[in-house]
Each structure stands twice: as C-alpha cells, then as structure tokens.
Amino acid sequence: MANTFSADFREIWAREQQEILYKQNVARAIANTTYEADLKNGDTLNKPYRSSNNIQKYVRGTAITIDDKTDTQDQLVINQQYATGFYMDNMDDLQSNYNLISEYARDDSEYLSNQIDADVLGEALNATTTVDDGTIGGTSGNGISLSTSNVQQVVGAVKKSLMKLNVTSGNLYGVVSPEFEDILIRYNAGRDTSMGDDFNKNGLVMSYYGFKIFRSNQLAGSAVLAMATDPTATNTVLINGVTFTAQSTIGAVAGNFLVGTDADTSRAVLTAFINDPGTTSASQVALSAANQRKFYNVSATNDATANTMTVVHNGAGVISVSETLAAAADVWTPALQKQHNMFGKVGAVTLVVQKNASPDIRKVQDKLGVNVLNSILYGETLYEIDKDKVVNVELQSSGF
C-alpha cells in the first residue's frame, strides 16, 4: 500500500518571471537624429539635392556653355505609425504575484522599438553600392559565402567602395549579423577587441579595419523563388513557417491561392497574396491573424521576364523559405537567399522619432480594469546623396 503525501508538499513562486530576450537596437547609434528637435510638430523634412556640374575646357574668346541647374526635392515623411495594446483586469492585477502591467508594457515597448531598427537597417537595399560574390571574384548577383579566408577581402571591398565615392574614412560603421561576427572573431583568432567605455553599447562589439562593428538580429533578409512552371494543386510555398498552398479551386483553408492559366499568372497571384495576406478574395484565402503578423515587414515582387518572385523581409536577419513545387527547377535559389549586412558612414540614414514607445494606461468605462496602449510615430529615409554613404553587403544565407 503506497503513501500519499503530495497534499503536504509546498509550492513556491520565483520572485520574477522568466526573462524575455529582446533584439538589441542599433538605429540611434548609426542614424542622423539631429532633426528631431526641429520636427516636434509637422510631418515632413525636405532636403533638396543639386544637379551635377558640367566641367568643360575653356577656349579663349569662345562662349562657355551655360548649365541649366535643377534642384530636386527629397523628403522624409513621418508616417510610420505602429501600436499595440492589452487589457488588464483589476482582479487579475490584484491577485497576480507579478506586476503584469509593467512586464507586458515593457515587452510592447521593446517590440515597437525593434520596428524602427528593421526599417533603418532595411535601407541597405537602397545603397548605391552592393558588395556581393562578384565583387570578390565570384558570380555577380550571388550572395557571398563568408569565411575566414575572404572576410578581410569583403571588408576591404566595402572600404574601397566608400573611398571611391569620396566618403571620408572617419566615423564608419558596420552592422553585421551574428554569423558575420562569428567569422570576424575566428579570423582574429578569438582575440577580443576592446572599445573602452563604449564596448557592448548599442550592440557595439568591436572595431575592425576602421569600422565600428555593431551586431544585430534585425538586418534585412531576401530570397528569390524561381517559378517558370505553373504549380499544380496542393503544391506549397513556405515563408517564415507559413504555408501558401496552390489550389485549382480556392476552397476555404487559410493560405490557399488560386492557380492561374500559366506560371506568370499564378506567380502574380502569390505575390499579391504575400503583399496583402489579410484579405480573402476570389484568388486567395486570408492567413490567420497570427500568421498575418509574420508578414508586417515582408514585401514581394514578381518578375515575369525572369520567371521569379523576390521576397524581402526587413528585420528578419535570415528569411526562412522552402517549397514543394512539382517542377524540379522551381526552387528557392540557394545563392540568392541573402542576408543584407549594412556598412557605411554614421548619419547616412536620417531618422526622426516624434513619439517613442511608452505605455498609455486608460480606464475602461464598463470594466474593472484598464487598457494599456503603446505606440510609436517616426519617419526615416536614405536621402539621394546619402545613398553613396551606405554599402549593402550580401551574404548567402541559405546555410545559416
């Protein structure tokens, strides 16, 4: 006969909840935020750029050709607004062992602030210069398979690109992924490089070849799907763990998309679905609310000439993709699955944050509790002239 004493066993609760690991933000360390004081009100920062000059040889006694000068308007518009919120009942707050409002409000603030980094680091794709496999002697357009044998060559190519565009060598940065940082550490035989009081601040991890190196998990990721053959019913395309299923009749299952009369039509339907995942129509069935959130920073572009679809995910670091398409050639091309590391001159990207993330607690009229709201309002851009100050370093991410 067995004894039963479990009713006597004491249970205790930890003093704090489990730690949430947040992504570290680097945007303010590399962006130009000096205009925030001027834009406490208003929504647009105009910064025109001048046309180029026409230098000519002068022949004595002959007329000089007079240039027509044109100033072109370039704008930063403060129109990026994101919000979140949750309800907390007074009874739950009273009986909880933890300060739930404080804990959840902190989570919301961190995630909203991460959005700013995703947009700022996504500007790498608008840089004048791209360093890819072709830059270091490989195939142009492909991502670089970074290793200890080529990392110095890659960073050297970045610096050369900036110098050739007359970007001065001072105050340079590189925002790199953990994979890039790992190669740099191994290349340096594991020797830590101290940055004095600034070390490990805002993701700063080391100095290398004149660049302050910041680590981030919020770089842009991209991938290219080759689709020259029309999918057959039940073929799937997976992005960020979400399944898009080709169907000859649309049905009612979330993620279904309608196969067209040819590959171009079907690819266009899939592209439109990715760009608008919350809509149900004759050609697509909306994703669930949880899966729609995975596509807030995702955009897709169809190329009917190349028979491809390119997907970009700002803030992803590495975009996760796979497929079960019937045609053997229709795949996510490994060499075109890329991670976009960002190098450049501090201040190249202009960032104006009018409202930082902060909780706003409001009583709910017909409930014994409060809504805890949070929001951000900002604008960022890479002005035309500043595009020369940024370099997009494309790593092949299919093996990450």
N, C-alpha and C positions, 0 to 999 in steps of 0.2 A: 504494500500500500504506500503510495507516494505522498509526501508532504506538499502543501501548497501555501507558500508564504508571500506570493507576489503582491498581495494587497498591502503588505507592510513595507515594500521597497520604496525608498524615497526617490523622487524625481526633482531635478534641479534645472534651472534655465540659465544659459550663459548671459553675462551682463550686456553683451552686444550681439546683434545679428551677424550673420556671415558677411564677409567683406565682398563688395562688388568691385570687380576690376574694370576700371574705366580706361578708354583710349586716351592717350596723352595728346593735348593740343599744342600745335606749334605755330599757328597762323599769326599770332601777335608778335612772335619773335622774328618773322621774316617779312611781314607786310608793312606797308606805309599806312599808319593810322593817324597821321598828323591833321587830317581834315575833319576829324570827329568834332573838334571844338567849334569849327565853322558851320557844322551841319547838325546842330542841336534841333533845329527846325528845318523844314524843306525836305525835298526828296531827290534832288539831282545835283551832281557835281560835274560841271562842264570843264573840259580840259582839251582845248583845240590843239591840233598839231599842224606845223607848217609844211608846205610843199618843198621839194628838194631844189637845190640851186643848179644853174646851168653855167658851169665854168667854161670859158672859151678863150681861145687865143686872140690877142688883140693885134690888129694890123693898123699901123699908123695911118691916120687920115680916113679910115673907114668906120662906118657906124657899128656900134655894139648892138648885138641882138638883145632886145629887151624881154626879160622874162615876164610871163604872167604868173603872179603869185596867188596861191589858193590856200586858205586856211580851212581845215576840215574839222567839224565838230566831233568830239569824242566824249561820251558821257558815262558816268557811273550813276545808276539809278538805284535808290534804296527801296527795293521792292521784294526782298526776300523775307518772308514772314512765316514763322512756324510756331505752333502752340501745342500744348498738351495739358491734361488735367485729370484729376481723380476726385472721388467723393470719399469723405471720412465721416462716419457717424460718431457722434459724441460718446455713445455707449461703447463702441469698439475702441475708441481712443482712451476712454477711462479704464477699461479692463485690460488693455494690452500691457505687456511687460516692457514694451519698447515705445519710443517716440516715433510712431509710424508716419505722422505728417512730415517730420523733419527728414526721416530716412528716404521716403519716396520723393519728396520735393528735391532733395539733393540729387537723386538719380535723374529726375527730369531735367534739372539744370545742366548736368553733365552731358546728357544726350543731346540737348538742344545746342549746347556749345560745340559739340562734335560736328554739327551740321555746318558751322562756319568753316571749320578746317577742311571738310570734304569739298566745299566749293572753292576755297582758296587753292588747295593743292590740285584741284581739277584743272586749274589754269595752265598746268604743264602742257596740256594738249593744244593750247593756243600759242605756244612758244614759237619763235622764228626758227629755232634750231632744234633738230632731233638727232640724238646720238643713238644709233641702232647697230645691228650686226654689220651692216655695210660700212659703217664709219671705221670699224676696226679690222677691215679686210674680209668680212664675211658677205652674207647676202643682204642686199639693201631691202629694207622693209621688215625684215625679221627681227624678233627680239634677241637680245644678247644673252647667251648662256654664260653668266658671270662666274668667274673662277679666280683663284689667287694668281693665275698666270696672265690674266688680262685686265684685272681691276685697275691697275695703275695706268694702263693704256686708255681705259674708259674715262677715268677722271682727267687724265691729260688731254683727251679729246674735248672734254667739256670746257676745260680752261682755255684751250686753243680757240674754240668756237667763240667764247666770250671776248677774248682778246682781239680776234679778227673783226668783231663788230664794235670795237672801240669801247668795250665795257672795262672800266678800270679794275685793277686786281684787288682793291681793298673791299672789305665788308662783303665777302662772298659766303654763300651757304649752300648746303646740300641737304635736302630732306629725303631720307632713304628708308627702305623697308628693313625689318629685322634680317631678311635674307641677305640684303646688300651689306648691312652692318657686319653680319657674320663673316662674310668674305673679307672685309676690311680688317677685322680682328685677326683672322687666320693669316692674312697676308703680312700683318705686323707681328706675327709670332706670339700673339696673345698679350703684347705689351699695352697696358692701359695708358692712354694719353690724357693727362690731367688738364682741365680747363680752369683751374683755380676756383674762385668763388662761383663762377658761372657753370661749373661742371654739373651735369644732370639737371639743369634748369630748363624748363620748357622742352624737354626731350633732347637737349644738347648732350651728345655722348663723346665727341672727340673733335680734334682738328686734323685735317688731312689735306696736304698739298694746297694750303691756303684757303680751304673751305672749312667753315664751321659745320660739322655734321650733326644733324638732328635725326632722331629716329621717329617714325610714325607708322601706325597701322591704318592710316586714312588716305593713302595715295589712291589715285585713280587706277582702275583695272579695266582691261578691254579684251575682247575676244571676237574672232571672225568665224562665222559659220558658212561653209561652202554648201550651197543648195542649188545644184543645177538640174536636179530631177524632182519632179513633183512627188511629194510624200504620199504614201499610201495610208489608209485608215489605220489607226492605232499607233502609227509611228510617233515618237516622242522627242521633244527637245527640252532639256533640263537646264535651268538657270537659277543659281542661288538656292538649289534644292527644291525649286518649284517646277512642276511638270506641265508642259504645254502639249496637248495631245491632238494630233491631226484626226479629223473625222470627215466622212463623206456626208453625214447628216449631223447637224450641230449638237443635238441632244441637250442634256441639262447638267452635265458634270462640269464643275469649275475647272477652267484651264483648257477646255475643248476649243479648237479653232477649225474653221471650215477649209477643207482642201479645195483649191481653185481648179481652173481648167488647165493650168500649167504651173511650172515651178515659180515663174515670176509672180503670178497672182497669189499663190499660196505664201510665198516669202513676204509679199507686201501685207497680206492679212496678218501674219505672225508678227511682223514689225510693228504694225499699228496696234496690235494687242499688247505688246510689251510697253508701248508708249502710253497706253490707256487701259491698264489692267483692271480698272474698277467698273467698266461698262459692259453690259450684256447687250448683244446685238444679233443680227441675223448671221454674223460670221464668227462670233466668239461668246464664250460664257465667262463672266467676270470671275476673277480669283476671289478667294475668301478674304475677309478683312485682314487677317493675319498675314496672308501672303502678299496682299497689296502693299503692305508696309515695307516689304523687302525690295520694292521697286520704286521707292520715292526718289532715289538718286540714279536711276537707271534710264538710259535712252538707247534707242536702236535706230539704225539707218540701213535702208535697203539699197542695194546697188544691182540694178537689173542688168547692167552691162557686164559686170564681173561675176554675176550669179552668187552674190554673197550678202550676208547681213552682219553688220558690225554692232556689237553691244558694248556700251561704256557704262561703268558703274563708278561714280565718284564716291570716294570714301571706303571702298571695299578692300583696297590693298591687292587682293587677288580675287578675281571673279571665278566662281565655280560653275563649270559647264560640262554637259555631256549630251549624248543623243542616241536614239535607236532608229535612225533613218535607214530605209531599205537599201538605198544606193550606197555602195562601198565608198565612193568618192565624196559623199556628202558628210563631212565631219567638221568639227571644230579644229581648225588647222593649228597644230601644236606651236609652230614657230610664230603664229600670230596671236597667241594668248599672251598678253603683255601686262606688265606692271610699269606704271609711269612714275619713275623717280624724278624729283624736281630739284634742279640746281639753278643758281642764279645770284643776282645782286639783291641784297636786303632792301626792301622797299619797292621792288618792281611791281608787285601786286598792291593795288590800293584797296584798303578795307575801311569802311565806315560802319560802325555799330551804333545805332541810335537807341536800341534797347537791349541790354544784356539780359540773360536768363536770370529770373528771380521769382520766387513764389508769390502769388497773389491769393490770399485766403478770403473767401466770400461766404457769408452765411446763406444757407438755402432756406427759402421762405417757408416751405411746408414740410421740412425735415429737421430732425435734431442732429444737425451736422453741418459740414462746410464743404464747398468745392475748393480744391486747391489747384489754381490755374497757373500756367507758366508760359512765357512767350519770348521770342526774340525778333528783332527787326534790324536788318542790315542790308548793305549792298557791297559788292566787291567787283573789281574788274582788272583786267590787264590792258592798260591803255596801249594804243597802237605803237607808239615809240618804245614803250617798255617791253614789248614782246621780244626785242633784241636782248633783253637782260635776263631772260629765262631760257633754260635748256631742258628739254624733255629727254630723259634717259630711259630707253625702253628695254626692260629685261624680259626674257622669255619666262613666263610664269607657269607653264604647263607642268613643270616638275616640282613646283613648290608645294 
